[in-house]
Amino acid sequence: MPTTTPLRVAVVGAGPAGIYAADILSKTDLDVQIDLLERLPAPYGLVRYGVAPDHPRIKGIINALYKVLQKGAVRFIGNVDYGTDLSMADLRHYYDAVIFATGAIRDADLNIPGIDLHGSFGAADFVSWYDGHPDVSRTWPLEARQIAVLGAGNVALDVARILVKHVDDLMVTEIPDNVAEGLRSSPVTDVHIFGRRGPAQVKFTPLELRELGRVPDVDIVVYPEDFDFDEGSEEAIRSSNQTKQVVKTLTDWTLREESERTASRRLHLHFLHRPAEILGADGRVTGLRTERTELNGDGSVRGTGTFEEFDVQAVYRAVGYFGSPLPDLPFDPVAGVIPNDAGRVLDTHGEHVPGMYATGWIKRGPVGLIGHTKSDASETVRNLVADLAEASEQGRVSSAVERDPQAVLDHLHADGVPYTTWHGWELLDAYERSLGEEQGRERVKVVPREHMTEISRDVGARA
């Protein structure tokens, strides 16, 4: 491509979506300089701050992401918040194109009576707390003996498992000290997961479900009356090995005798229950009312008009993540995404906003796993490259006013933004590992943002 200076591209968001997009872009034929901008001092997004600490498989994903950034083809700039530290005007000043990969980090709404009672929580907020996110409170109100978790996906499973698991069994993980202290004081005895459809429609992965059955001193309780399979369910079992494995595991649990349940804590799995109302008194959660549902034949459900009530003192909704609007960008408030056409950001008239792109959950919504994220990033980068090629043919490639890579760092420094770098992450990574080594663990997370930043910037605040 006939350009006299390298093109400059910013990727906003250093989770898997942003890192994959940056990596794919760096491997194209473009002469390009790529900055990966992240609002947190550390990279990896929801892999670091959205997955339960007792998931060893996540280490493999982080190792893959680490190798991408370690190569040096992408410059990591952390602790920089788009819309606060850098505006849209700033991005256009320093970059020819921008890919937004900000993900979906807040809880989807669940509009039922009682959702705002004290003791009603969003799962995403709880996950952020137990993963040591620097922008949430260091404490969490773990006061309930009986707890309901609404949802039938892996996030619901993670939340329920962390709530019911004995904290001593988490101390081999990177769980932060304040989280361990909070969980240790929890009086919980029973956690109930509620799914509105049947066992063949849950979104648990087989491995996660099997791991649930191995948690020490926790009994799994399922109810035969919650098991029903319609034609749609049978087809799902025939066509998906994953569904077949999940249903087998759940069915095996129904065969356990009540006399075998001797643990001090129980995790109950309820199917064909639609949350209808969170019950309360004096502003606090006292129970959950559900409507029994029945399968329609195609795997969907309808209400039966029969209701049940459960004594619980806390409710966690794990019904999905939702994207957040970004300054000076269009936003679809229904889908929770940036409107786009295969990654090209669209304005209110459906026209491509020049130089603006999206990838990951902020592009397609909070669905799909790592494989989807890679293919998603490939599509976005492919269209970005095509657009730049077309612009090159028309002699209008370089739109950034300031092309010196140092200029954006000088801008941040002048504004007093304590940005972090890849070298800074390596310092923080080594420090967290050293904390873990002292306790016979792989890592202990540093939680306060200021402490993370000071370590990353090597200013001597490591005590």
Secondary structure, 3 states (H helix, E strand, C coil): CCCCCCEEEEEECCCHHHHHHHHHHHCCCCCEEEEEECCCCCCCCHHHHCCCCCCCHHHHHHHHHHHHHHCCCEEEEECCCECCCECHHHHHHHCCEEEECCCCCEECCCCCCCCCCECEEEHHHHHHHHCCCCCCCCCCCCCCCEEEEECCCHHHHHHHHHHHCCHHHHCCCCCCHHHHHHHHCCCCCEEEEECCCCHHHCCCCHHHHHHHCCCCCEEEEECHHHCCCCHHHHHHHHHCHHHHHHHHHHHHHHCCCHHHCCCCEEEEEECCEEEEEEEEECCEEEEEEEEEEEECCCCCEEEEEEEEEEECCEEEECCCEECCCCCCCCCECCCCECCEECCEEECCCCCEEEEEEECCHHHHCCCCCHHHHHHHHHHHHHHHHHHHHHHHHCCCCCCCCCCCHHHHHHHHHHCCCCCEEHHHHHHHHHHHHHHHHHCCCCCCCCCCHHHHHHHHCCCCCCC
